[in-house]
Structures are given as C-alpha cells and as structure tokens.
Amino acid sequence: MTRDALALSLRRIRAVCRRHMYLLLRSWPRLVSMAYYPTVTMILWAFVTLYLAPTNSFLQSAPGFFIGAVLLWDVLFRGQLGVSLTFVEEIYSRNLGNLFVSPLRLHELVIGQLALSVLRTLIGVGGACLFAWLLFRYSIFSMGLPLVAFFSGLLVFGWAIGLAVSAMLLRFGLGAEELAWAAIFLIAPVSGVYYPIDVLPAPLQAIAHMIPAAHVFEGMRGVLLRGVFDATLLWQALGLDAVYLVVGVVLFALSVQGARRRGTLLQMGE
C-alpha cells in the first residue's frame, strides 16, 4: 500500500470514528449509561466483600479480589458491546446502504468499530475504576504492568464476540439484537471470573481451556493472591484471541457478502 493510499484509508477510518464520537459527545445520557452498569456492579461486589471480609481469611488477604474481577469482566463485556452496539446504531439509522456504497472498505469499517470499542470501554470501565478508588480506596492499577496484558487479552476476545454478533445481526436482522447483550453471558460460567477453573466439572474445564478469558482470570488470581504473573497463561490467552478474532472477521465478511447478495442492506432498520 502506497503512502497516499494509507493516508486515504486512515481518513476513512477517522470518518467512521467521528460519526459515532459525535453521537456520544452530544448525548450525555449515552455517556452516563456506559459507566452506569459497570459502576453499579462494582459497588454491589464491593459491599459483598465488605460484608464477608471480617469472617473470611481469603478476602482479608486479597480485599480487592471481587472488585478487580468485576472490573476486568466489564472490559470484556464493554469491548464486545462497543463493537456490536456500534453496528446496531448503523442499522437503527438505516445507514448500512450508505456505508457499503461509499468508498469505505470492509476492513476500514472493522478497524473503526474496534477503535470505537476501545473508547467505549475506557469510558465505561474508567468510570467504575474512578468510583472504586473514591468509595473503597481500591485501585485496579495496583496490578501494575500485568493489568495491560489482562486488559488487552479481554478486549480482543470481546472484539471477536462483537464481530460474530454483528454477523448474526446481518443474517437474522434486528430480531437477533438481544444477542448483543446476552451472547457474552454464555461464556461467563466457564470463564472463571470469580472462581478457579478447577472447581468446574471435567467437561466444562475442557471448554474453559478454549476460552481466552479463563486464562486471563487465572492469571489475575495469580497476581492478586500470590503476587506471581504467569506469562504462559497470557500467551495462551493471546493465541486463542488471535484465532477467535480471525473467525469473527471471517464471519462478519461472509455475512456482509450474503446480505449484499440478498439485497437486505437497504431493508434493515427499525
């Protein structure tokens, strides 16, 4: 790719991002709602910790365990929503036809969605992290550099799920919109967010080892409980992330091609 072609591609990606940033910055309810659910969930688990800590040696040694777990879970959840809800916005506004007749390339649309996912995640989880420090004096940044690895591993997995959900929206229409909120919870029981994987039955443990989030949360427990960062868990998570991200991109591309053949891009909307 020549320098001019790269510059043109970056301008198109920025245009995708600007469109949705205008929606966010001009609507304070959207901004509040992104931080509302992570903050409320964090507060609930923080109070559970305060209630159980006096009689629980585990929580006495790691008082921020549940708060850290729920904040990292929201990285995954918000990362997925950032991709799928950005696409839902395009369907609601009946803008898909405009997007796909414009010079915008499919990979540029995907990159724009991923960039917006990072922004939405930082706003949502960042607000919850701020309140965790203000209300409970807990800082997730106390994990240090491993936090960057955990954040990246969960965010990329969220992208993969978000692209797969977007593909299903293209295939089945807004009747599948609920998947944007519900899909992530299908893997929650085998992700080991609040408990180690070895408490699961053997068949579910085998499934958990194929989920990147399970390796990330195992790594988080190692840092919080033993002060040890296991790089092997990180590389396993990132390897699985790469596989799932490729699958998500392929599913999305195939769904776009199918929608073009069926002529449904101009028919999707509220």
Contacts in CASP RR format, 6 or more apart in sequence:
PFRMAT RR
TARGET T0000
AUTHOR 0000-0000-0000
METHOD contacts of the structure
MODEL  1
MTRDALALSLRRIRAVCRRHMYLLLRSWPRLVSMAYYPTVTMILWAFVTL
YLAPTNSFLQSAPGFFIGAVLLWDVLFRGQLGVSLTFVEEIYSRNLGNLF
VSPLRLHELVIGQLALSVLRTLIGVGGACLFAWLLFRYSIFSMGLPLVAF
FSGLLVFGWAIGLAVSAMLLRFGLGAEELAWAAIFLIAPVSGVYYPIDVL
PAPLQAIAHMIPAAHVFEGMRGVLLRGVFDATLLWQALGLDAVYLVVGVV
LFALSVQGARRRGTLLQMGE
1 9 0 8 1.000
9 105 0 8 1.000
9 108 0 8 1.000
12 103 0 8 1.000
12 104 0 8 1.000
12 105 0 8 1.000
12 108 0 8 1.000
13 108 0 8 1.000
13 111 0 8 1.000
13 112 0 8 1.000
13 115 0 8 1.000
15 104 0 8 1.000
16 104 0 8 1.000
16 108 0 8 1.000
16 109 0 8 1.000
16 112 0 8 1.000
16 113 0 8 1.000
16 116 0 8 1.000
17 112 0 8 1.000
17 115 0 8 1.000
17 116 0 8 1.000
17 119 0 8 1.000
20 86 0 8 1.000
20 89 0 8 1.000
20 116 0 8 1.000
21 116 0 8 1.000
21 119 0 8 1.000
23 30 0 8 1.000
23 89 0 8 1.000
24 30 0 8 1.000
24 31 0 8 1.000
24 119 0 8 1.000
24 120 0 8 1.000
24 123 0 8 1.000
25 31 0 8 1.000
31 123 0 8 1.000
34 78 0 8 1.000
34 120 0 8 1.000
34 123 0 8 1.000
34 124 0 8 1.000
35 123 0 8 1.000
35 124 0 8 1.000
35 126 0 8 1.000
35 127 0 8 1.000
35 128 0 8 1.000
37 74 0 8 1.000
38 70 0 8 1.000
38 71 0 8 1.000
38 74 0 8 1.000
38 77 0 8 1.000
38 78 0 8 1.000
38 124 0 8 1.000
38 125 0 8 1.000
38 126 0 8 1.000
38 127 0 8 1.000
38 128 0 8 1.000
39 127 0 8 1.000
39 128 0 8 1.000
39 131 0 8 1.000
41 70 0 8 1.000
41 74 0 8 1.000
41 128 0 8 1.000
42 67 0 8 1.000
42 70 0 8 1.000
42 71 0 8 1.000
42 74 0 8 1.000
42 128 0 8 1.000
42 131 0 8 1.000
42 132 0 8 1.000
43 131 0 8 1.000
43 135 0 8 1.000
45 66 0 8 1.000
45 67 0 8 1.000
45 69 0 8 1.000
45 70 0 8 1.000
46 66 0 8 1.000
46 67 0 8 1.000
46 132 0 8 1.000
46 135 0 8 1.000
46 136 0 8 1.000
46 138 0 8 1.000
48 66 0 8 1.000
49 59 0 8 1.000
49 63 0 8 1.000
49 64 0 8 1.000
49 65 0 8 1.000
49 66 0 8 1.000
49 67 0 8 1.000
52 59 0 8 1.000
53 59 0 8 1.000
53 60 0 8 1.000
53 63 0 8 1.000
54 60 0 8 1.000
58 65 0 8 1.000
59 65 0 8 1.000
59 66 0 8 1.000
61 225 0 8 1.000
62 224 0 8 1.000
62 225 0 8 1.000
63 138 0 8 1.000
64 138 0 8 1.000
64 224 0 8 1.000
65 221 0 8 1.000
65 224 0 8 1.000
65 225 0 8 1.000
66 194 0 8 1.000
67 132 0 8 1.000
67 136 0 8 1.000
67 138 0 8 1.000
67 140 0 8 1.000
68 138 0 8 1.000
68 140 0 8 1.000
68 220 0 8 1.000
68 224 0 8 1.000
69 193 0 8 1.000
69 194 0 8 1.000
69 217 0 8 1.000
69 220 0 8 1.000
70 193 0 8 1.000
71 125 0 8 1.000
71 128 0 8 1.000
71 129 0 8 1.000
71 132 0 8 1.000
71 140 0 8 1.000
72 140 0 8 1.000
72 150 0 8 1.000
72 151 0 8 1.000
72 154 0 8 1.000
72 193 0 8 1.000
72 216 0 8 1.000
72 217 0 8 1.000
72 220 0 8 1.000
73 154 0 8 1.000
73 188 0 8 1.000
73 191 0 8 1.000
73 193 0 8 1.000
74 124 0 8 1.000
74 125 0 8 1.000
74 128 0 8 1.000
75 121 0 8 1.000
75 125 0 8 1.000
75 150 0 8 1.000
75 151 0 8 1.000
75 154 0 8 1.000
75 155 0 8 1.000
76 154 0 8 1.000
76 155 0 8 1.000
76 157 0 8 1.000
76 158 0 8 1.000
76 184 0 8 1.000
76 191 0 8 1.000
76 213 0 8 1.000
77 184 0 8 1.000
78 117 0 8 1.000
78 120 0 8 1.000
78 121 0 8 1.000
78 124 0 8 1.000
78 125 0 8 1.000
79 117 0 8 1.000
79 118 0 8 1.000
79 120 0 8 1.000
79 121 0 8 1.000
79 154 0 8 1.000
79 155 0 8 1.000
79 158 0 8 1.000
79 159 0 8 1.000
79 162 0 8 1.000
80 117 0 8 1.000
80 158 0 8 1.000
80 159 0 8 1.000
80 161 0 8 1.000
80 162 0 8 1.000
80 165 0 8 1.000
80 183 0 8 1.000
80 184 0 8 1.000
81 117 0 8 1.000
81 120 0 8 1.000
81 162 0 8 1.000
81 180 0 8 1.000
81 181 0 8 1.000
82 113 0 8 1.000
82 116 0 8 1.000
82 117 0 8 1.000
82 120 0 8 1.000
82 121 0 8 1.000
82 162 0 8 1.000
83 113 0 8 1.000
83 114 0 8 1.000
83 116 0 8 1.000
83 117 0 8 1.000
83 158 0 8 1.000
83 159 0 8 1.000
83 161 0 8 1.000
83 162 0 8 1.000
83 163 0 8 1.000
83 165 0 8 1.000
83 166 0 8 1.000
84 161 0 8 1.000
84 162 0 8 1.000
84 165 0 8 1.000
84 166 0 8 1.000
84 169 0 8 1.000
84 179 0 8 1.000
84 180 0 8 1.000
84 183 0 8 1.000
85 120 0 8 1.000
85 180 0 8 1.000
86 113 0 8 1.000
86 116 0 8 1.000
86 117 0 8 1.000
86 120 0 8 1.000
87 113 0 8 1.000
87 166 0 8 1.000
87 169 0 8 1.000
88 169 0 8 1.000
88 174 0 8 1.000
88 177 0 8 1.000
88 180 0 8 1.000
90 96 0 8 1.000
90 99 0 8 1.000
91 169 0 8 1.000
91 173 0 8 1.000
91 174 0 8 1.000
91 268 0 8 1.000
91 269 0 8 1.000
92 269 0 8 1.000
92 270 0 8 1.000
94 266 0 8 1.000
94 268 0 8 1.000
94 269 0 8 1.000
94 270 0 8 1.000
96 259 0 8 1.000
96 265 0 8 1.000
96 266 0 8 1.000
96 268 0 8 1.000
97 265 0 8 1.000
97 266 0 8 1.000
99 109 0 8 1.000
100 256 0 8 1.000
100 260 0 8 1.000
100 265 0 8 1.000
106 253 0 8 1.000
106 256 0 8 1.000
110 163 0 8 1.000
110 249 0 8 1.000
110 252 0 8 1.000
113 163 0 8 1.000
113 166 0 8 1.000
114 159 0 8 1.000
117 155 0 8 1.000
117 158 0 8 1.000
117 159 0 8 1.000
118 155 0 8 1.000
121 155 0 8 1.000
129 139 0 8 1.000
129 140 0 8 1.000
129 141 0 8 1.000
132 138 0 8 1.000
132 139 0 8 1.000
132 140 0 8 1.000
133 139 0 8 1.000
140 147 0 8 1.000
141 147 0 8 1.000
143 150 0 8 1.000
143 220 0 8 1.000
143 223 0 8 1.000
143 224 0 8 1.000
146 219 0 8 1.000
146 220 0 8 1.000
146 223 0 8 1.000
146 229 0 8 1.000
149 229 0 8 1.000
149 234 0 8 1.000
150 216 0 8 1.000
150 219 0 8 1.000
150 220 0 8 1.000
152 238 0 8 1.000
153 212 0 8 1.000
153 216 0 8 1.000
153 234 0 8 1.000
153 237 0 8 1.000
153 238 0 8 1.000
153 241 0 8 1.000
154 212 0 8 1.000
154 213 0 8 1.000
154 216 0 8 1.000
156 212 0 8 1.000
156 238 0 8 1.000
156 241 0 8 1.000
156 242 0 8 1.000
156 245 0 8 1.000
157 211 0 8 1.000
157 212 0 8 1.000
157 213 0 8 1.000
157 237 0 8 1.000
157 240 0 8 1.000
157 241 0 8 1.000
157 244 0 8 1.000
158 184 0 8 1.000
159 245 0 8 1.000
160 241 0 8 1.000
160 244 0 8 1.000
160 245 0 8 1.000
160 247 0 8 1.000
160 248 0 8 1.000
161 183 0 8 1.000
161 184 0 8 1.000
161 244 0 8 1.000
162 180 0 8 1.000
162 183 0 8 1.000
162 248 0 8 1.000
163 245 0 8 1.000
163 248 0 8 1.000
163 249 0 8 1.000
163 251 0 8 1.000
163 252 0 8 1.000
164 183 0 8 1.000
164 247 0 8 1.000
164 248 0 8 1.000
164 251 0 8 1.000
164 252 0 8 1.000
165 176 0 8 1.000
165 179 0 8 1.000
165 180 0 8 1.000
165 183 0 8 1.000
166 252 0 8 1.000
166 255 0 8 1.000
167 248 0 8 1.000
167 251 0 8 1.000
167 252 0 8 1.000
167 254 0 8 1.000
167 255 0 8 1.000
168 176 0 8 1.000
168 179 0 8 1.000
168 255 0 8 1.000
169 176 0 8 1.000
169 177 0 8 1.000
169 179 0 8 1.000
169 180 0 8 1.000
170 252 0 8 1.000
170 255 0 8 1.000
170 256 0 8 1.000
170 258 0 8 1.000
170 259 0 8 1.000
170 264 0 8 1.000
170 268 0 8 1.000
171 255 0 8 1.000
171 258 0 8 1.000
171 259 0 8 1.000
173 264 0 8 1.000
173 268 0 8 1.000
174 268 0 8 1.000
174 269 0 8 1.000
174 270 0 8 1.000
187 211 0 8 1.000
187 213 0 8 1.000
189 200 0 8 1.000
189 204 0 8 1.000
190 197 0 8 1.000
190 200 0 8 1.000
190 204 0 8 1.000
190 207 0 8 1.000
190 208 0 8 1.000
190 211 0 8 1.000
190 214 0 8 1.000
191 208 0 8 1.000
191 211 0 8 1.000
191 213 0 8 1.000
191 214 0 8 1.000
191 217 0 8 1.000
192 200 0 8 1.000
192 208 0 8 1.000
192 213 0 8 1.000
192 214 0 8 1.000
192 217 0 8 1.000
192 218 0 8 1.000
193 213 0 8 1.000
193 217 0 8 1.000
196 218 0 8 1.000
196 221 0 8 1.000
197 205 0 8 1.000
197 208 0 8 1.000
197 209 0 8 1.000
197 214 0 8 1.000
197 218 0 8 1.000
198 205 0 8 1.000
200 208 0 8 1.000
208 214 0 8 1.000
209 215 0 8 1.000
210 240 0 8 1.000
211 240 0 8 1.000
212 236 0 8 1.000
212 237 0 8 1.000
212 238 0 8 1.000
212 239 0 8 1.000
212 240 0 8 1.000
212 241 0 8 1.000
212 244 0 8 1.000
213 237 0 8 1.000
215 233 0 8 1.000
215 234 0 8 1.000
215 236 0 8 1.000
215 237 0 8 1.000
215 240 0 8 1.000
216 233 0 8 1.000
216 234 0 8 1.000
216 237 0 8 1.000
218 230 0 8 1.000
218 233 0 8 1.000
219 229 0 8 1.000
219 230 0 8 1.000
219 233 0 8 1.000
219 234 0 8 1.000
222 228 0 8 1.000
222 229 0 8 1.000
222 230 0 8 1.000
223 229 0 8 1.000
259 265 0 8 1.000
259 268 0 8 1.000
END
